[in-house]
Amino acid sequence: MSLQEIPLEQIREGSVALRPAQRDSEDYKQLVESVRVRGFIGAISVNKLFAPDGTEYYEIIDGTQRYNVCKDLGLATINCNVSVGKPKFEVLKDQIAMNAHGVDTRPVEYAKALKEFLHYAPHITVAEVAKTIGKSVGWVMARFSLLKLDAEVQKIVDEGKINVANAIALSKIPLEEQKDFAADAITEDSQKFAARVGERVKAIREERKKGGDAAPVGFTPIQHLRKPSEFKAALEKVDVIVEGINKHGISGVNDTIKYVLNWALNTDPDTLVVKEAEWKKELEEKERLKKERAEKREAEKKAKEEKDRTEANAAVAAL
């Protein structure tokens, strides 16, 4: 590995990117100001590769945030620790090791990187991965459990709204129920939430032993911030929010502020009506599919019984 000053135009974001640039984060904005005032200090890590036509270029191994900051500020070059022709799984291994103790790494993204690394290096065991990053096997397996989460819930986890402990506990809940527990995962402390999850898992297990299903949980709204485009549209046409305030007879500063904040978090009355309707539709679809599967199993069972009966009768007739 050698230290070189490389033009930014020759550098590409890695095909294996554990943590994409997070321009909306406060840390990124602070880094921009720091580089603007002091210049770029230090170096990023890159992998020197060659295109089919022989042109050389560099892929980022570590330093995506710093690279994008320098790019946004219009810098021409950046200091780089350069490796040459490093295999993809080695690049991913380095990223995993470098980010194992980083608080800024998104938990689900990190779990996906761990899984991808094992895909590229099937000869590596989970125990060896754990040793490489200085963590226990239990820690690594707990991160893998995050991949069992619903895609929408995974997004909330990576946004930092659900802490890792609650996310791991939430992964024990059946996929179709995770959204119902997500709001509590955001607000409750880890010990209390883990206890609630434990009770639900126990209820499901006991009902399954009896051959039934545990009573479903009801609709629970999930607080999540609206997209920037929605805020922009609302600023350009405030009437949308005003109509909602008037529709529900809201008056007074406190209640108006509360309504606007709920609107921002997708928990205003009108949004909740839409979300609950969507939830009910999903529930009905799940019940329909469940019924179809049960009917299919019953039909297959009867077909097998009929086949066995026919074969038995044929065997008796042949005696």
N, C-alpha and C positions, 0 to 999 in steps of 0.2 A: 504494500500500500504506500502511495506517495502523495504528498501535498502539492496541489497544483491550483493555479488560478484559471478558471474556465469560463468562457462566455456563456451567459445564461441561455442564449439561443441554441446552444448545443446540448442543453440538458432537458431531459424529459421526466415527467413524473413517472414513477415506477409502474410497471404492469402489475406488480404486487405492491399495493398501497394499503398498509395497515391503518393509517389514519389520514384521511383526506384533509385538505386545507379547510379550516373552520373560520371563515372570514367574519362571521357574525358573532363569534365568541369574544369576550372581553380580553382574554389572554392574547388573542391574535391582534386586536386593536392596540393593545399596549406594546406588543412586539414591533408593530409598524412604527409607533412613535419613538421607540427606543432606537431602532435602526435609522430612522429619519434624523434623529439628533446626534447619535454617536457613530453612525455607520455600522456596517456588519462586522461583528467580532466573532472569531471562531471559524468553523468549517462544517460543511455538510458532508455526508458520505455518499459516493456515487459508484456505479459499476460501468466500466468502459466496455461498450459493445460495438458490433459492426453490422450495418444494414446489408442486405443482399448485394447492393451495388458497391460495397466496400467502404462506404462513408462511415466514419466513426461518430458515435454519439454516446451520451452518458445517461444512465437511468438512476434515479434517486433510490438509495438504500435507506438512508435516514436523514431527515431534514426537510420534509415536504412543506411544513409551515414556514420555515426560514427561507426556503427557495421562493415560495409564493410572495412573501413579504418583500424580498429583494426585487422580484419581478414587478409587483404592484408599484414599487417606488421608482422603477425605471433604471435600476442599476445595470451595468453592462456585464460585469463579471462577478464571480463569487469563489471563495476559497473552498476547495474540495479535497477530501481524502479519497483517493482513487484506487479502486480495485479493478482488475482486468478479467473479463469473461467469467465472472462468478456465476455458478449455476443458480437457477431460480429458487430451488429449495434452500440453498445456502443463504440467499438474500433474505428469504422469509424467516429463516432461523435467526439471522442477525436482528431483523426487525422485532421478532418476538422477544429475544433476549434484551434488546435495548428498551423495549416498552413495558416489560414485565412489572416494573415498579413505578411506572409513570401514571400520575393521577389523571392526566388529560386523555389517556387512551379510552375509547369507547368500549365498554365491557363486551357487548355482543360482537362488535367488529373484531375484537381481540380473540374471542372464542372461535370466530370463523377463520381467523388466521391460523390458529392452532390446528383446526381441523384440516385446513388446506395444506399446512406443512406436513401433517401425517399422510395426506394423500400423495404428495410429491416424494415423501421419504417413508414408504411403507415398512422399511426395515427398522425404523426407529420406534421404540416402545414409548408408551405414555410415561413410564418411569424415567426414561432417558430425557424426554422433553422437560419433565419436571426438574430434573437435575440441571439441565442446561440453563433454565431461567431462574434457578434458585428458589423453587417453590415445591410444595409437597404434591404427591399424586392426588390427594384429596382436593387440593386447591384447583388443580388442572381439571379434574372430573367435574367439580362444581361449576367451573367456567363452561364446560361442554353442555351442562344442563340448561344454560341460557338459550341454546339453539332449539330447545323444545318449546320456547315461548311463541305465542302468536306474533305474526309479523308486525302488527300495529303496536303491540306491547313492547316488542324489541326496540322499536323506534323510540318509544318513551323512555326506555331504560338508557339508550345511548344518548338521549338528550339530558340525562342526569336527573330526571324527575322521579325515578324509582331507584333507590340505592341497591347496590349489588346483593346485599344480604336478602332483601325483600324480593328481588328478582329471582334469586335462586330458589327461595321458598315458593314463589308463584309458579315456577316451572313444574312443581309437583302436582299442580291442579290440572285436570283434563283441559285440553286445548280449547274446547268449546265454552269453558267456564272462566277462562283467565281474564277476559275483559270485565267480567262481573266483579272480580276482586282487585282490578287494577287501581281503582280510585283509593281503596284502603291501603294498597301497597305504596301509594304516593304519600299518604298522610300519616300512617301509623308507624310507631317505632318497631324495630326488627323483632324484638321479643314478643310483643303483642301480636304482630302480624303472623309470625311463625306459629304461634299457638292457634290462631284462627284457621290457618291453612291445615295444621295438624288435625283439627277437629273435622274439617271438611273431608280430608283424605280418609280419615278413619270412618266417617259416615258412608262414603262411597264404597270402601272396602267391605264394610259389614253388609251393605245392601247387595253387593255383588255375590257375597257368600250365600245369600238367601235367594239369589237368582233374579233380583230386581235392580232398580236404579234409585239412587238417592234423590230426594226431592230437589228439583232445580232451584238455583238461587234466582232472585228477581233481577230486574233491570237496574243497573247501577251506572250512572253517568261517569265518564272519564274526563277529567279536566286536562285540556291540552290547548296551548296557545294557538290562535289562528295564524294563518300564513301571512307574511308581510303584504302580499298582494291584496288580501282581504282588508287589512288595515288601510291600505292606500285607497282602495275603492270606497271604504267607509268615510275617509277624510274628504274625498271628492264629492260624496253624496251622503251627507250626514242624515238625510231624511229617513234612510233605512232604519237607523237606530232610534231616531225620534218617533217613527211610526210604532215601533215596538214599545217604547216607553208610554206613548199615549194609549195604545191598544190595551195595555194591562193596568191602566189607571195609576201609573206611578207618579208620585209627586214628592217634593222635598229633596234636598241635596243628598242626604245619606242614601236614600233608596235609589236615587238616580245613579249615583256613583256605583252602588252595588250592582245595579242592572248592567251598566257599561262594563264593569269588571267581569261579570258572569258572561256577557256577550263575548268578551275577549278570550275567555277560557272555554267557549263552546258549551256553557251551562246555563244560558238564558232560557226562559220558558219555551220559546218557539223552537229553538234548536233541540231542546230536550224532547219535544214532541216528535220531531223528525227522527232523532236518534233512537227513541224508544220504538217507533214504528219499524225502523230498520232492524232493531234487535228482535222484535217479534217475528218479522219476516224471516230472519236468519234461523230463529228457533223453530218456526214452522217447517222450514226447509230441512233442518236437521232431523226433525221428527219424521218427515216424509221419507227421507233417505234411510232412516233407521227402520221404518216400517217396511220399506222395499227390501232391505237386507234381510230382515226377519222372514218375510214372505219367500224370498229366494232360498234361504236356508231350509225353510219348511218344505218347499217344492223339491229341493235337492234331496232332502231326507226321504220324502215319499217316493221319489224316483228310484233311489237306492234300494229302499225296502221292496219296491215292485220288482226291480231287477233281481234282487236276491231271491225273492219268492219264485220268480219265473225260472231262474237257474236251478232252484231246489226242486221245483216240480219236474223240470226236464231231467234232472238227475234221477229222481224217483221213477219216472216213466222209462228211463233207460235200463233199469234193473231187470 
